[in-house]
Amino acid sequence: MISVLTPVDFSDDLLKELHCLDNDYFPSPWSMDQWLNLKNSEIIYLFRGEDLKIRGFALFELNNLESLGHLYKILTIPKFRTQKHASRLMVFAIDDLKRRKVDRIYLEVATNNSVGVNFYESFNFEVLTTKQKFYSNGDDAFAMQRTL
């Protein structure tokens, strides 16, 4: 089950749970303050199992002036990755963002994350440029974009 959450739905407990997942599975996780300070323009797509436990999420910021959705994070808990949750999240998000009149999705992905790059390319994202030392650990990132 995928649900769409806006800042009104961002409880401290939910953000703490997402922060824990971020810490457990991302090489450059956000601080708790970053999670708690999400602005009014973010949308979280949550993928939950029948037990209502989070199995994955995607976090976007919407820029209505530019009709742009910026994908900050997408995560599927590793034991569920073979079940295509990330693909289902992406398809759902793309459809929802189209309904919201978003024209483009933009993201950054580590250049050494071949699985991530291939995932985004499978959804027709194209590399725009390379951002040198983009991540706090010094890794470079590809800036990628897809037109909707």
C-alpha positions as CSV (number, residue, x, y, z in Angstrom):
1,M,0.0,0.0,0.0
2,I,1.4,3.4,-1.0
3,S,0.2,6.5,0.7
4,V,0.9,10.2,0.0
5,L,1.9,12.4,3.0
6,T,2.2,16.2,3.0
7,P,3.8,18.3,5.8
8,V,0.5,18.2,7.7
9,D,1.0,14.5,8.1
10,F,4.6,14.7,9.2
11,S,4.4,13.6,12.9
12,D,7.6,13.6,14.9
13,D,7.3,9.8,15.3
14,L,7.1,9.3,11.5
15,L,10.1,11.6,11.0
16,K,12.0,9.8,13.7
17,E,11.2,6.4,12.0
18,L,12.3,7.8,8.6
19,H,15.5,9.2,10.2
20,C,16.3,5.7,11.6
21,L,15.8,4.1,8.2
22,D,17.9,6.9,6.6
23,N,20.7,6.2,9.2
24,D,20.5,2.5,8.7
25,Y,20.6,2.4,4.9
26,F,22.0,5.6,3.4
27,P,25.7,6.3,3.2
28,S,25.1,10.1,3.9
29,P,22.1,10.2,6.1
30,W,20.4,13.4,7.2
31,S,20.5,14.7,10.7
32,M,17.4,14.5,12.8
33,D,17.2,18.3,12.6
34,Q,17.0,18.1,8.8
35,W,14.1,15.6,9.0
36,L,12.3,17.8,11.6
37,N,12.8,20.9,9.5
38,L,11.1,19.8,6.3
39,K,9.4,22.7,4.6
40,N,5.9,23.0,3.4
41,S,6.6,21.8,-0.1
42,E,7.7,18.3,0.6
43,I,5.8,15.1,-0.2
44,I,6.6,11.7,1.2
45,Y,5.4,8.5,-0.6
46,L,5.3,5.7,1.9
47,F,5.2,2.0,0.9
48,R,3.8,-0.1,3.7
49,G,3.1,-3.8,4.0
50,E,-0.1,-5.3,5.1
51,D,1.3,-5.0,8.7
52,L,1.4,-1.2,8.1
53,K,5.2,-1.2,8.7
54,I,7.2,1.0,6.4
55,R,9.0,-1.0,3.7
56,G,10.2,2.0,1.7
57,F,9.7,5.7,1.0
58,A,10.4,8.4,-1.5
59,L,10.8,12.1,-0.5
60,F,10.3,14.9,-3.0
61,E,10.3,18.6,-2.7
62,L,7.9,20.4,-5.1
63,N,8.9,23.7,-6.7
64,N,5.6,25.0,-8.3
65,L,7.3,28.0,-9.9
66,E,9.5,25.7,-12.0
67,S,7.0,22.8,-12.2
68,L,9.8,20.7,-10.7
69,G,9.8,17.7,-8.3
70,H,13.2,17.2,-6.6
71,L,13.7,13.7,-5.4
72,Y,15.8,13.9,-2.3
73,K,15.6,10.2,-1.2
74,I,14.2,6.9,-2.2
75,L,14.7,3.8,-0.1
76,T,13.5,0.3,0.0
77,I,14.5,-1.8,3.0
78,P,17.0,-4.3,1.7
79,K,15.0,-7.5,2.5
80,F,12.1,-6.1,0.3
81,R,14.2,-5.0,-2.7
82,T,13.5,-8.1,-4.7
83,Q,9.8,-7.3,-4.5
84,K,10.2,-4.2,-6.8
85,H,8.9,-1.7,-4.1
86,A,11.2,1.0,-5.4
87,S,9.9,0.7,-8.9
88,R,6.3,0.7,-7.6
89,L,7.1,3.8,-5.5
90,M,8.6,5.6,-8.5
91,V,5.7,4.7,-10.8
92,F,3.2,5.9,-8.2
93,A,5.2,9.1,-7.6
94,I,5.5,9.9,-11.3
95,D,1.8,9.5,-11.8
96,D,1.0,11.6,-8.7
97,L,3.4,14.3,-9.7
98,K,1.9,14.5,-13.2
99,R,-1.5,15.0,-11.6
100,R,0.1,17.9,-9.6
101,K,1.2,19.5,-12.9
102,V,4.9,18.8,-12.3
103,D,6.8,18.8,-15.6
104,R,10.2,17.5,-14.5
105,I,11.8,15.4,-11.8
106,Y,15.3,16.2,-10.8
107,L,17.7,14.2,-8.5
108,E,21.3,13.6,-7.5
109,V,22.8,10.1,-7.3
110,A,26.3,9.1,-6.4
111,T,28.4,8.4,-9.5
112,N,29.7,5.2,-7.9
113,N,26.1,4.0,-7.2
114,S,25.7,1.9,-10.4
115,V,22.5,0.2,-9.1
116,G,21.0,3.7,-8.5
117,V,22.1,5.1,-11.8
118,N,20.7,2.1,-13.7
119,F,17.5,2.3,-11.7
120,Y,16.9,6.0,-12.7
121,E,18.0,5.4,-16.3
122,S,15.3,2.6,-16.5
123,F,12.8,5.4,-15.7
124,N,14.2,7.6,-18.5
125,F,16.3,9.9,-16.3
126,E,19.2,11.4,-18.1
127,V,22.5,12.7,-16.7
128,L,22.7,16.5,-16.9
129,T,26.1,17.1,-15.2
130,T,28.4,15.8,-12.6
131,K,28.6,17.6,-9.2
132,Q,32.1,17.3,-7.8
133,K,32.3,16.3,-4.1
134,F,28.5,16.7,-3.7
135,Y,28.1,14.4,-0.7
136,S,29.5,14.9,2.8
137,N,31.9,11.9,2.3
138,G,33.4,13.6,-0.8
139,D,31.6,11.4,-3.4
140,D,30.6,13.0,-6.7
141,A,27.0,12.9,-7.9
142,F,25.3,12.9,-11.2
143,A,22.5,15.4,-11.5
144,M,19.8,13.6,-13.4
145,Q,16.4,14.7,-14.8
146,R,13.3,13.3,-16.4
147,T,10.6,15.2,-18.2
148,L,7.1,14.0,-17.4
